[in-house]
Amino acid sequence: MSLTTIDAALLRKMFLAGAQSIEAKKEYINELNVFPVPDGDTGTNMTLTIMSAAKEVSAIETLDMKSLAKAISSGSLRGARGNSGVILSQLFRGFTKEVRDYDKIDVIVMAGAFHKAVETAYKAVMKPKEGTILTVARGGAERAAELAAETDDLEYFGTEVIRRMEEVLARTPELLPVLKEAGVVDSGGQGLLEVMKGAFDAMLGKEVDFKPVEKPAQPAAASPAEGLVSTENIATADIKFGYCTEFIIMLEKEFSMDTEQEFKAFLESIGDSIVVVSDDDVVKVHVHTNDPGLAIQRALTYGSLTKMKIDNMREEHNEKVIMEAEKQAALQAQEAKPAQESEPVQESAPEPEGPRKPAGFVAVSIGSGINEIFKGLGVDCLIEGGQTMNPSTEDMLNAIGRVNADTVFILPNNSNIILAANQAKALTEDKQIIVIPSKTVPQGIAAMINYVYDKSAEENEKFMTEGMQTVRSGQVTYAVRDTSIDGKEIRQGDIMGLDDKTILAVGSDIADTTLALVREMTDSSSELISLYYGEEITGEQAEDLASRIMEEYPEVDVEVHEGGQPIYYYVLSVE
């Protein structure tokens, strides 16, 4: 019996499978990324974008098509990174606008959603280029429109749409000269195809093992169309506009269609690769320019700015060329080295588990739920600690020793642990140690979220440090003695709400005090409140509190996580 409709539960499963699919293949997609030094790696950017939405989708409790559409759209927009990520988020935005009012999706609705997705994405880009992710998406939408008049079988529909997208992807080198020169297909189009394939497999009920895909080996005498080539073939001089500039405008005045067109025209006068995406009171901006300051100054006339990021693409290109040259030289030296000259193996020294990798992570954690969150973000080794159990320098050294990496990032997540981490850094000789001075668990989580794979350790130190500074942290606990602080009289046993600096709320009820703390920490720029409930709080109590917060702040997203931490009833963050 053929499948003719998709409900919200199946669509969620399909979306999450699509996210898993591209995550497993992101490194392969990154290797296709040989445009004249684009703004980051396509596979990574698209993965981070869709994973941001997947996080919201996974958190939906009362599932229907409308709530699912909102989670996909808002999550991908807020998490969009780079040109490809922004375009992917717009494809999702258009798709969800079309399906959100249906309980079930059939071929007709699906074809309309594909059309709306492509229309929305094309509108977001000032000068759409053919031979990119847009072309691949349009090819799929056009085939979907044809099929809508032929069949109601979603399996046949999906098979044919993906086949057409594969055909269009294979032709992208003929549409974009740089692809043909490099001998690759478009990386963004490949990423979109991987999302589609993962979703389609889930629709069919397949159990798929999403293993990472290795870079395809290049034949010894491969022609440009047969294998990958080095980015060395693309000259720095080809980069007309040197700075990739991204930011989000938090609108403080009307941003009409005319205003948006005027802003895009201004950006076009100072750069290229322009993407301007407006969504309610938020505008996501991406531009390549030689003067980022001009873009920023104009944007400030519309509102305040956040999530600002400026990359020197010429410098990134040179670094990538040097790394490629060093890699090739090392491979040639290894191949030329006689077998008898191999270095002896030091069997007496115990080796850490797992293969050596460029970067690893050590984090101080405070509860079972927090542990799982850090593990999910890629932390290799966790140290149980916190305010009441500060780990020693030796604890840090032991953790560093268990991480088999060239560079180890340490997240102390407490102001009282930073010195021990720095001392461990001074005592470590065989690895580069970078201490990210996180003072709270939410700062540590934000730092990990802002880590960008395939960037240098120094760049990531900056990304992680800046990322954690966008988070305001709070904790709710009890007073162990009478005191007076900042004009607040506190009695033993009182419930206290603290931020990064002082006590902001005092009361006798945990939920009421937490809500009072949220009021003190939240302002008009706040977008997300995350609650991590401790071991003395039930999930039901946490959800009840989240409901109260959402009633008071309907424009702010609220997430609830099981922290499992002792001492603190709630740890929370406001972004």
C-alpha distance (Angstrom), angle and dihedral (degrees) to the residues before:
residue distance angle dihedral
M1 . . .
S2 3.80 . .
L3 3.81 124.2 .
T4 3.80 110.7 -114.4
T5 3.82 104.9 165.8
I6 3.81 139.3 37.0
D7 3.81 121.0 -152.4
A8 3.81 127.6 -159.8
A9 3.80 94.0 -92.5
L10 3.79 92.9 54.5
L11 3.82 92.9 43.0
R12 3.80 90.1 53.4
K13 3.79 89.8 50.6
M14 3.80 89.9 49.6
F15 3.81 93.4 49.1
L16 3.80 93.7 49.7
A17 3.80 90.7 47.3
G18 3.80 89.5 51.3
A19 3.80 89.1 52.6
Q20 3.80 91.1 49.9
S21 3.78 91.0 48.5
I22 3.79 96.2 55.5
E23 3.80 91.9 40.7
A24 3.80 89.4 57.5
K25 3.80 91.8 49.6
K26 3.80 101.0 37.4
E27 3.81 94.9 108.8
Y28 3.79 91.0 52.1
I29 3.80 89.2 49.8
N30 3.81 90.4 48.0
E31 3.80 89.2 57.2
L32 3.81 89.2 58.7
N33 3.78 90.0 55.6
V34 3.79 101.6 104.9
F35 3.78 103.4 132.8
P36 3.83 112.3 130.7
V37 3.81 91.7 -66.6
P38 3.78 103.1 -56.5
D39 3.80 123.4 -158.5
G40 3.78 99.4 -74.8
D41 3.77 132.0 -42.7
T42 3.77 115.5 -41.9
G43 3.79 98.0 -143.0
T44 3.78 92.7 50.1
N45 3.80 93.9 44.1
M46 3.79 93.8 49.0
T47 3.80 91.9 45.0
L48 3.80 93.3 50.7
T49 3.78 89.3 47.8
I50 3.77 96.5 51.8
M51 3.81 93.3 39.3
S52 3.78 89.6 57.4
A53 3.79 88.1 57.3
A54 3.81 92.5 41.3
K55 3.79 89.2 58.0
E56 3.80 90.6 56.8
V57 3.78 92.8 42.7
S58 3.80 91.3 52.7
A59 3.80 90.7 51.8
I60 3.82 95.8 56.8
E61 3.79 110.1 119.1
T62 3.79 103.7 178.0
L63 3.77 101.3 43.0
D64 3.76 123.6 -156.3
M65 3.79 132.9 137.0
K66 3.80 93.6 -95.4
S67 3.82 95.3 52.5
L68 3.79 90.7 44.0
A69 3.80 92.0 50.5
K70 3.80 91.3 50.0
A71 3.79 93.1 49.8
I72 3.81 93.3 49.5
S73 3.79 94.2 45.5
S74 3.81 100.3 42.8
G75 3.79 94.8 37.7
S76 3.79 94.9 52.0
L77 3.80 93.3 44.4
R78 3.80 94.0 52.0
G79 3.77 91.4 43.9
A80 3.80 97.5 43.5
R81 3.80 114.1 131.1
G82 3.76 128.4 -176.4
N83 3.77 128.6 -10.0
S84 3.80 94.7 -63.3
G85 3.81 92.3 47.4
V86 3.79 92.7 51.6
I87 3.81 91.9 49.0
L88 3.82 90.9 47.7
S89 3.80 90.0 51.1
Q90 3.80 89.7 51.7
L91 3.79 91.7 50.8
F92 3.81 87.8 53.8
R93 3.79 91.2 45.1
G94 3.80 93.3 54.2
F95 3.80 93.1 42.7
T96 3.80 93.6 51.4
K97 3.80 93.3 46.8
E98 3.78 88.1 60.9
V99 3.82 99.1 45.0
R100 3.80 102.7 36.6
D101 3.81 95.5 90.0
Y102 3.82 95.4 51.8
D103 3.78 126.8 85.6
K104 3.80 90.2 -156.0
I105 3.79 132.9 22.0
D106 3.79 121.9 -138.8
V107 3.79 131.0 177.9
I108 3.81 92.7 -82.7
V109 3.80 93.4 52.4
M110 3.81 91.9 42.5
A111 3.79 92.2 52.9
G112 3.80 90.3 49.1
A113 3.80 90.4 49.1
F114 3.81 91.8 51.7
H115 3.80 89.7 50.9
K116 3.82 91.8 49.2
A117 3.81 90.9 47.4
V118 3.80 92.8 54.9
E119 3.80 93.0 43.0
T120 3.81 91.4 52.2
A121 3.80 93.9 47.0
Y122 3.81 94.4 48.6
K123 3.81 90.9 50.5
A124 3.80 90.6 53.9
V125 3.81 93.7 59.2
M126 3.79 119.6 73.4
K127 3.82 96.5 -150.0
P128 3.81 110.0 14.6
K129 3.80 113.4 -151.6
E130 3.76 121.9 -146.5
G131 3.78 116.9 -131.3
T132 3.79 91.9 49.3
I133 3.81 138.6 98.0
L134 3.82 87.3 -73.7
T135 3.80 91.6 60.9
V136 3.78 92.4 49.0
A137 3.81 91.5 48.3
R138 3.80 91.6 48.5
G139 3.80 91.4 50.1
G140 3.80 89.8 55.0
A141 3.81 92.4 46.7
E142 3.79 92.7 50.2
R143 3.80 91.5 51.6
A144 3.80 89.7 46.8
A145 3.81 90.4 55.7
E146 3.80 90.5 51.8
L147 3.80 92.4 49.2
A148 3.81 93.8 48.6
A149 3.81 88.1 72.5
E150 3.80 93.8 45.9
T151 3.80 110.3 44.5
D152 3.79 147.8 12.6
D153 3.83 93.3 -156.8
L154 3.81 108.2 111.2
E155 3.82 93.0 -164.8
Y156 3.80 91.7 57.9
F157 3.81 89.7 40.5
G158 3.81 92.8 53.3
T159 3.79 93.9 44.7
E160 3.79 92.5 52.8
V161 3.82 95.3 44.1
I162 3.80 91.8 51.9
R163 3.79 91.2 45.7
R164 3.81 90.1 54.2
M165 3.82 91.4 47.5
E166 3.80 89.8 51.9
E167 3.80 90.0 51.6
V168 3.80 92.2 49.6
L169 3.80 91.3 46.3
A170 3.80 90.4 53.3
R171 3.82 88.9 54.7
T172 3.82 96.1 50.6
P173 3.83 93.1 95.9
E174 3.80 88.4 61.0
L175 3.81 90.6 53.5
L176 3.80 99.6 44.7
P177 3.82 116.2 43.6
V178 3.78 95.6 -153.9
L179 3.81 90.0 59.5
K180 3.77 91.8 51.6
E181 3.78 90.9 47.6
A182 3.79 90.9 50.7
G183 3.79 94.4 42.8
V184 3.79 97.0 -126.9
V185 3.78 140.2 108.3
D186 3.78 121.9 -115.5
S187 3.80 110.8 -70.5
G188 3.81 94.9 -148.6
G189 3.78 91.2 51.0
Q190 3.80 89.6 49.4
G191 3.80 89.7 51.4
L192 3.79 92.5 51.2
L193 3.78 90.3 48.7
E194 3.82 91.1 53.2
V195 3.81 90.1 52.5
M196 3.80 90.3 50.6
K197 3.80 93.5 47.6
G198 3.80 93.0 50.4
A199 3.80 91.6 48.4
F200 3.81 92.3 47.4
D201 3.81 92.2 50.8
A202 3.80 89.6 52.2
M203 3.80 90.5 50.0
L204 3.79 88.5 55.7
G205 3.80 91.3 49.2
K206 3.79 94.6 -115.6
E207 3.79 120.2 160.9
V208 3.79 103.3 -133.2
D209 3.80 127.2 -169.2
F210 3.79 103.3 -144.9
K211 3.80 99.6 -154.1
P212 3.80 119.0 170.0
V213 3.79 113.0 -94.9
E214 3.79 115.7 -128.7
K215 3.78 122.1 -134.3
P216 3.81 107.6 -88.6
A217 3.79 113.5 -106.7
Q218 3.78 114.5 -111.4
P219 3.80 116.8 -130.3
A220 3.79 116.1 -118.6
A221 3.80 93.2 -110.1
A222 3.75 101.2 25.8
S223 3.75 120.1 162.4
P224 3.82 118.7 -133.5
A225 3.78 90.5 -95.7
E226 3.80 93.4 51.9
G227 3.78 104.9 55.8
L228 3.77 148.9 3.7
V229 3.78 123.3 -74.5
S230 3.76 132.1 -155.7
T231 3.78 121.1 -91.7
E232 3.80 84.4 -125.3
N233 3.82 86.4 87.8
I234 3.80 89.4 68.1
A235 3.79 111.4 75.6
T236 3.77 124.2 -138.1
A237 3.78 86.8 -130.1
D238 3.80 88.4 67.3
I239 3.80 89.5 69.2
K240 3.80 103.3 93.8
F241 3.81 95.5 178.8
G242 3.77 113.8 37.9
Y243 3.80 106.8 -164.6
C244 3.79 124.9 68.9
T245 3.81 103.6 -151.7
E246 3.80 125.2 -168.6
F247 3.79 133.0 169.7
I248 3.79 143.3 143.2
I249 3.81 121.8 -120.7
M250 3.80 115.2 -144.2
L251 3.79 96.7 -152.4
E252 3.78 119.5 -128.0
K253 3.81 97.0 172.8
E254 3.79 138.1 31.5
F255 3.80 114.4 -62.1
S256 3.80 103.4 -165.3
M257 3.79 127.5 -179.4
D258 3.82 89.4 -99.0
T259 3.80 90.9 50.7
E260 3.80 90.3 49.5
Q261 3.81 91.4 51.6
E262 3.82 91.5 48.5
F263 3.81 90.4 50.4
K264 3.82 91.8 48.5
A265 3.81 90.0 49.0
F266 3.80 90.1 52.7
L267 3.80 91.7 49.6
E268 3.80 89.5 48.9
S269 3.81 89.1 55.6
I270 3.82 91.3 58.0
G271 3.81 103.2 32.8
D272 3.78 150.9 -18.5
S273 3.84 141.8 -114.9
I274 3.79 86.6 66.7
V275 3.79 122.4 -179.2
V276 3.81 121.2 171.9
V277 3.79 116.5 178.0
S278 3.81 121.1 -179.5
D279 3.78 122.4 -167.1
D280 3.79 117.9 171.9
D281 3.83 105.1 -60.4
V282 3.80 97.0 -9.8
V283 3.82 129.7 80.3
K284 3.81 121.5 -169.1
V285 3.83 112.9 -153.4
H286 3.80 131.6 -167.0
V287 3.81 125.6 173.7
H288 3.80 139.7 155.1
T289 3.81 108.6 -138.1
N290 3.79 143.2 149.4
D291 3.81 91.4 -130.9
P292 3.84 113.2 43.9
G293 3.79 89.4 174.4
L294 3.79 92.4 69.3
A295 3.81 91.7 53.9
I296 3.79 91.1 47.7
Q297 3.81 93.9 47.6
R298 3.79 92.3 52.3
A299 3.81 92.1 45.6
L300 3.82 90.9 53.2
T301 3.79 89.3 63.6
Y302 3.81 88.1 68.3
G303 3.81 99.7 45.0
S304 3.79 145.6 -61.4
L305 3.81 122.9 -39.5
T306 3.78 132.2 -128.8
K307 3.84 138.4 167.4
M308 3.82 90.4 36.8
K309 3.81 116.4 -179.3
I310 3.83 129.4 171.9
D311 3.81 121.4 -178.3
N312 3.81 127.7 -173.6
M313 3.80 100.4 -132.7
R314 3.80 95.4 -170.2
E315 3.78 90.3 55.8
E316 3.80 91.6 46.6
H317 3.78 89.8 50.2
N318 3.81 92.7 51.9
E319 3.80 91.1 48.4
K320 3.78 91.1 50.5
V321 3.81 91.8 49.6
I322 3.81 91.2 49.6
M323 3.80 91.9 48.3
E324 3.80 90.7 49.3
A325 3.81 91.1 49.9
E326 3.80 92.4 48.6
K327 3.79 90.6 48.3
Q328 3.81 92.3 51.5
A329 3.81 91.8 45.9
A330 3.80 91.3 51.5
L331 3.80 91.6 49.6
Q332 3.80 91.9 49.3
A333 3.81 91.8 48.2
Q334 3.79 91.1 50.2
E335 3.80 92.2 49.3
A336 3.83 91.5 49.0
K337 3.81 94.6 47.9
P338 3.83 114.6 101.4
A339 3.78 114.9 -118.3
Q340 3.82 92.8 -119.5
E341 3.81 90.7 59.0
S342 3.79 93.6 63.1
E343 3.80 115.3 129.4
P344 3.80 114.7 -100.2
V345 3.78 116.8 -107.1
Q346 3.81 114.4 -115.3
E347 3.76 97.2 -138.1
S348 3.78 93.7 171.9
A349 3.79 93.1 66.6
P350 3.82 113.7 78.4
E351 3.77 113.7 -126.3
P352 3.82 123.4 -139.9
E353 3.77 117.5 -113.1
G354 3.79 119.9 -87.0
P355 3.80 131.5 21.8
R356 3.78 121.7 -56.4
K357 3.79 113.2 -89.5
P358 3.81 135.9 -179.0
A359 3.81 98.0 -108.9
G360 3.79 139.1 16.6
F361 3.79 136.5 177.2
V362 3.79 138.1 -132.5
A363 3.80 119.4 -172.2
V364 3.78 135.0 179.8
S365 3.80 109.3 -131.0
I366 3.77 135.0 -172.6
G367 3.80 108.4 -157.7
S368 3.79 146.8 15.1
G369 3.79 94.6 -99.7
I370 3.80 92.6 46.9
N371 3.81 87.5 49.6
E372 3.80 91.1 57.7
I373 3.80 91.9 48.2
F374 3.80 91.9 52.8
K375 3.80 91.5 46.1
G376 3.78 89.9 51.4
L377 3.80 89.4 53.1
G378 3.80 91.5 54.5
V379 3.81 104.8 -95.2
D380 3.82 109.7 158.2
C381 3.78 101.5 -162.1
L382 3.79 129.8 24.2
I383 3.79 125.8 -158.6
E384 3.78 116.1 -156.8
G385 3.78 106.4 -131.0
G386 3.74 145.2 103.5
Q387 3.76 138.7 145.1
T388 3.80 95.8 -25.5
M389 3.82 98.1 35.7
N390 3.79 113.6 39.3
P391 3.82 111.3 -170.8
S392 3.79 117.9 -128.6
T393 3.79 129.4 -121.1
E394 3.79 87.3 -102.4
D395 3.79 90.6 55.0
M396 3.79 87.3 54.0
L397 3.81 92.9 47.9
N398 3.81 91.6 49.5
A399 3.79 90.2 51.2
I400 3.80 91.9 48.1
G401 3.80 89.2 50.8
R402 3.79 91.3 56.0
V403 3.81 93.3 55.0
N404 3.79 111.6 83.0
A405 3.80 98.9 -153.6
D406 3.79 139.9 117.4
T407 3.81 91.2 -129.5
V408 3.80 124.5 30.2
F409 3.80 120.7 -163.8
I410 3.81 114.9 -154.2
L411 3.79 121.5 -155.2
P412 3.84 108.7 -166.4
N413 3.84 92.5 -178.9
N414 3.80 90.1 -163.3
S415 3.80 131.6 70.3
N416 3.81 90.5 -133.1
I417 3.80 92.7 58.8
I418 3.80 100.6 49.4
L419 3.82 94.1 86.7
A420 3.81 92.2 52.5
A421 3.79 89.2 50.7
N422 3.80 92.1 50.2
Q423 3.78 90.7 48.8
A424 3.79 90.7 52.0
K425 3.79 87.5 50.9
A426 3.81 90.8 55.2
L427 3.80 91.4 50.2
T428 3.81 95.9 50.2
E429 3.80 116.3 91.1
D430 3.80 107.2 165.6
K431 3.82 98.6 55.2
Q432 3.76 138.2 43.3
I433 3.81 108.0 -112.4
I434 3.78 121.6 -159.2
V435 3.79 117.6 -173.3
I436 3.80 112.5 -155.2
P437 3.83 101.5 -156.9
S438 3.80 96.8 -133.4
K439 3.79 111.6 165.8
T440 3.80 98.1 -171.8
V441 3.80 138.4 32.4
P442 3.84 92.9 -111.2
Q443 3.80 88.8 54.1
G444 3.79 89.3 51.5
I445 3.80 91.4 49.8
A446 3.81 90.9 48.7
A447 3.80 90.2 49.4
M448 3.80 91.8 53.4
I449 3.80 92.2 47.3
N450 3.81 89.2 54.3
Y451 3.81 94.5 52.3
V452 3.81 109.1 115.2
Y453 3.78 117.5 -154.6
D454 3.81 117.3 -133.2
K455 3.80 91.7 27.8
S456 3.81 121.6 111.9
A457 3.79 123.0 -93.6
E458 3.79 90.2 -112.5
E459 3.80 92.7 51.7
N460 3.79 91.1 48.3
E461 3.78 91.9 49.4
K462 3.80 86.3 59.0
F463 3.83 94.4 43.3
M464 3.80 93.4 48.6
T465 3.80 95.1 44.5
E466 3.79 92.9 47.9
G467 3.81 91.3 43.8
M468 3.77 94.4 55.9
Q469 3.80 90.6 49.7
T470 3.81 90.0 65.2
V471 3.80 89.8 64.1
R472 3.77 124.8 82.9
S473 3.80 111.5 -157.6
G474 3.78 132.4 -152.5
Q475 3.78 138.1 -178.4
V476 3.78 133.5 -163.7
T477 3.80 119.2 -152.3
Y478 3.82 141.0 133.7
A479 3.80 133.3 -87.8
V480 3.80 117.2 -109.6
R481 3.82 94.3 -165.0
D482 3.80 143.9 12.8
T483 3.79 116.1 -85.8
S484 3.78 145.7 143.1
I485 3.82 120.1 -126.1
D486 3.82 128.1 171.9
G487 3.77 90.9 -14.4
K488 3.81 93.6 -50.5
E489 3.79 118.4 124.5
I490 3.78 108.7 -144.2
R491 3.80 126.4 -169.1
Q492 3.76 128.0 -161.3
G493 3.80 108.8 -86.3
D494 3.80 94.9 24.2
I495 3.80 117.2 136.5
M496 3.80 112.4 -116.0
G497 3.80 131.9 -162.8
L498 3.79 114.4 -156.3
D499 3.79 133.2 -176.6
D500 3.81 127.0 -163.6
K501 3.80 92.2 -67.9
T502 3.79 115.5 21.9
I503 3.80 149.3 -7.4
L504 3.78 110.3 -70.1
A505 3.79 103.3 172.2
V506 3.79 136.9 27.9
G507 3.79 127.4 -175.2
S508 3.77 147.4 129.9
D509 3.83 98.7 -109.4
I510 3.80 122.2 68.9
A511 3.80 97.5 -145.9
D512 3.81 94.7 42.5
T513 3.81 92.0 48.9
T514 3.79 91.9 47.4
L515 3.78 90.8 51.2
A516 3.80 89.8 49.1
L517 3.82 88.7 51.9
V518 3.81 90.7 50.8
R519 3.80 89.8 52.6
E520 3.79 90.4 54.0
M521 3.81 93.4 47.8
T522 3.82 99.6 42.8
D523 3.78 126.3 82.8
S524 3.81 138.0 161.9
S525 3.82 92.6 -75.3
S526 3.81 94.7 55.0
E527 3.81 114.5 117.6
L528 3.79 106.8 166.0
I529 3.81 136.6 29.2
S530 3.81 117.6 -168.2
L531 3.81 120.8 -164.2
Y532 3.84 120.5 -161.6
Y533 3.79 107.7 -171.5
G534 3.78 121.9 -151.1
E535 3.79 133.7 -129.6
E536 3.81 93.3 -88.3
I537 3.82 93.7 54.2
T538 3.81 123.6 77.9
G539 3.77 123.5 -137.4
E540 3.79 89.7 -115.9
Q541 3.81 91.5 55.5
A542 3.78 90.6 49.5
E543 3.79 92.7 49.7
D544 3.80 91.0 48.9
L545 3.80 89.3 53.3
A546 3.81 91.0 47.5
S547 3.81 89.3 53.0
R548 3.80 90.7 53.3
I549 3.80 90.5 50.2
M550 3.81 92.3 48.9
E551 3.79 91.1 50.3
E552 3.79 89.9 54.1
Y553 3.83 95.2 39.9
P554 3.83 106.9 30.5
E555 3.82 93.0 165.7
V556 3.81 93.7 56.0
D557 3.82 122.4 81.2
V558 3.81 115.0 -128.3
E559 3.80 123.2 -157.6
V560 3.80 126.2 -170.3
H561 3.81 123.0 -155.0
E562 3.77 132.1 175.8
G563 3.80 104.6 -117.8
G564 3.80 99.1 172.8
Q565 3.81 90.7 -158.0
P566 3.81 122.0 153.5
I567 3.81 123.9 -131.2
Y568 3.80 95.2 20.5
Y569 3.80 117.3 79.3
Y570 3.79 89.1 -163.3
V571 3.77 136.6 8.6
L572 3.78 110.4 -166.3
S573 3.77 141.4 176.9
V574 3.79 134.1 -158.6
E575 3.79 120.9 -155.8
